Amino acid sequence: MIVLKDQIGQEHTFTSRPKRIVSLVPSQTETLFDLGLEDEIVGITKFCVHPYHLKVTKTNVGGTKKVHKEKIRLLEPDIIICNKEENTLEIVESLKEICPVWVTDVITLEDNLKMIEDFGVLFNKRTESRKWIDKLRFAQKDFMSFVSDKPSYTAAYFIWREPFMVAGKDTFINELMTLCKFENVYANREERYPEIELRKIRIQGDPELVFLSSEPFPFKEEHAFEIGRFTHHGKTVFVDGEMFSWHGTHLFRAFDYFKQIHERIE
């Protein structure tokens, strides 16, 4: 018998290792695959695009905010993997009728490593999880050496339009911005993803860099022009939202991407 706590403090008791997994978080689906759990994954969301072939081989159970509960029930999962930010409390509570729902909560880099470590224990993949943790620590150390002599910049990271929303404090995006020496001008707001008025952007920090993300809202050139009318001399940078917001093993690829961003803005 195994008794474990997830990242929101829920205690779970398992009489044996969970062997049928439904993952409702794209980055965590990728992480489970990287830990060697492809055969155990039986259900994923329509947004689980890495690795892409899982979209063909696994059952689509909906999105991250709206799922097909009966589809999940028919898959007879031993465990459902959710995330505090990606999935709603309503979904989590409803799915508990089917089987244990493991909820992750990743805001910091250490939270990310703890999640991978937990998966290693939960699914008896300790060796694989340790290898990934070591790889991520090495990649982070290498990036910190790279960025040590780089200048820091003030920045705003846009995630949505109508209303305009940015990443604020207590978010994984903000954690990675800080690591990259991009000082988030909206980290002083109470909300994690505050709505902002473009006309106030200069008095609220006047960022040197304006990051326009590819997800969840796919910003384009016309949006850069729209926002640019209200910034001073801020440089607009289109960024891959996966690299800044996907936790898990995906972060390993992000460190090289962050190096490329610094090279683009120098």
N, C-alpha and C positions, 0 to 999 in steps of 0.2 A: 504494500500500500504506500502511495506517495501523497504527501500533503504539501502543497505549494501555494504561495501567495503571488497574485499577479501585481502589476504596477499601480493599480488603484486600491490595493489592499484586500481584495477579495480572496478568501481562502478556498482552495479547491482540493478535493480528495479523489485520487484515482487508484483503482485496484490494479490497473495495469497501464502500460504506456498507450496513450491515445494513438490509434492507427488510421482513423478516418477524419480528415481535417477539412473544414470549410473556412476559407480565409476571405474576410471582407475588407482587406486593406491591401492595395496594390503593392506597396513597397514591402510589405510583410510576406506576401505571396512569393515575391522574388527572393526574399531572405530564406524562406522555408525551402525553396528549390535549391538555393546555394548550399544549404545544409544537408542536401541529399534526401529531401523528403518529397520528391516529385510523385512517387507512387502513392504516398499517403494522402496527398491533396485530392479531394474529390469535388470540391466546389469553389468557384472564384467569382469575382465581380466582373462586369463588362469593362472596367477600367484596369484590370490586371493584365498589362500588356508586355510584361517582362517575366520570363522569356515568352516570346509571342506564340509559340506553338501550344501553350497551355490553353489558349482561347479555343483551340480545336479539340484538344484531348480532355478538357475538364468541363464540368457543367456550369453554365452561367446562371448565377442565382440573383442577378439584379445589379443595383449600384451600391454605393457606399451609404447613401441616405435612404434608399428605398429598396427593400429586398423582397424576394418571393419566398415567403415563409414555408409554404407547402413544398416547394422544390427542395428547400433545405431539409425539411423533415424526411422526405423520401430518400434522401442521400444517406440517412441514418448515420450522421457524424458522431464521433466520440467527443469532439471539441470544435468550437467555433472561435476563430481568432478575430477580435475587434480592436479598435483603437479609440481612445477617449475623444480625440479631435475629429477623426474621420467618420465615426459612426455615432448615431444619436443614442441617448439614454433609453428612449422608447424601443429602439431596435434591440439593444442589449437585454433589456428586461423581458421583452417578448420572446426572444430566442432561448432564454433560460428554461422555457418549457420543454425544449427539445433535448438539450444537453448542456454541459458546462460551457460558459462563455468566458474566455480568457481575454482580458482587456489590457492593452499596453498603453503607456503614457510617456511619450518621448519628447522632452523639451531640450535636454542637454545632450552633449556628446557621451557623457557617462551613462545617461538613461539609455542611450542607444546600445551601448555595450552590454548593459544589464539585460536588456531585452533579448539580445542574442545569446547571452549566457543562460537566461531562463529557458529559452527554446532548446538549448543543448541538454538541459536537465529534464525538461518536460518530455522531449521526444527521444531521449537517450542518444543524443548526438553531441556529446561533450567534446570529443576530439575535434569534430568539424567546427563547432562553435568557438573553441579555443583558437583554432587556426585563423578564423575570420577576425576574432578580437585582436590577435597579434598583428594581422595584416593591416587592420584599421589603425591600430596604435602606431605602427611604423609609418603608414602613409600620412597620418596627422603630424607626427614628429618631423617628417621630411618637409611637409608643407609649411610648418611653423618656422623651420630653418629658412625656407625660401622667402617667406613673407616678412621675416625679421627686419630686413633693411628696406622694405617697401614703404612708401608714404601711406598715411591713413587718409581716408576721405569721409566726409559726411555724405549720407545716402538716404534715399527713400525707396522702399521696395513695394511697388504696386501689385496687388493681386486681383483687383476687381474694378469694373466700371459700371456706373449707374446702380448704386452710388459708387463713387471712387473709394476704394478701401486699400489700406496698406498693412504691411506686417508690423506689429508692435512688439512689446516686451513679452517675455515668457512664451516665446514661440521657437520652434526649431530653426526657422528662417533667421530670426534675430541672432540665435546662437552661432549660426554659420557666418552671418554678416560680421559679427564681432571677431570671429576667428580670422576672417579675411581682412581685418582692419578697415571695415566699412562701418562707420559710426552711424547707427540708425537714429535719424532725427525724430522719429516718433516713438522711441523706446521709453519716453517719459509719460506717455499717455496711459490711462488706467486700462483701456480696452486692449485685448490681445490683437485684434484686427480692427482698428478704428476707422470709421468713416471720416473722410476729410473733404474740405472745400478747396478746390484748386486755387481760388483767388487768395487763399490765406497761406499758401505753401511757402512763400518767401519769408513771412513773419514767423512761421512755425519751424524754421530751421534752415531754409534756403539751401537745400542739399546740393553738393557738388556733383553727385551722381544720382540719376533717376533710373532705377531698374524697372523695366517692364517685363513681367513674367509671361511665359508661354501657357501657364496654367495656374489657377483654374480658369481665369479669363485669358483668351488668346490675344494679347495686345498686338496691334499692327502699326504700320507707319502713320496712318491717319490719327491714331490715338497719341502717338508721340508728338505730332504737331499740335493736337488739342491740349495736351498737358504742357508742352514746351512754351506755349503762350504765357504761362503763368510762372515759369521758373526764370531765374536770372541768367546765369551762365552755366546752369547745370547741364552736364553731358548725359544724354539719353543712351542707355545700354539695354538692348534686348537680351534677356537671359532665359536659359532653360530651367523652367520651374521644377522639373524633377531633381535637378542637381541641388537646388536650394531647399527643397521641402521633403524629398523622399529620404526616410531614415532606413535603418537596416544595412545590409551589405552594399546597397546602391551607393552609399557614401564613399566607398573605396574609389569609384570612378570620379566622384565629384572633386577630389583634391586636385587632380590634373586639370580639370575644367576651371577651377578657381585660379590656377596659375595662368591659364589662357586669358581670363578676364583681366588680370593685372597687366598682362602684356598688351591687351587691347586698349587699355585706358592710359597707358604711360605715354 
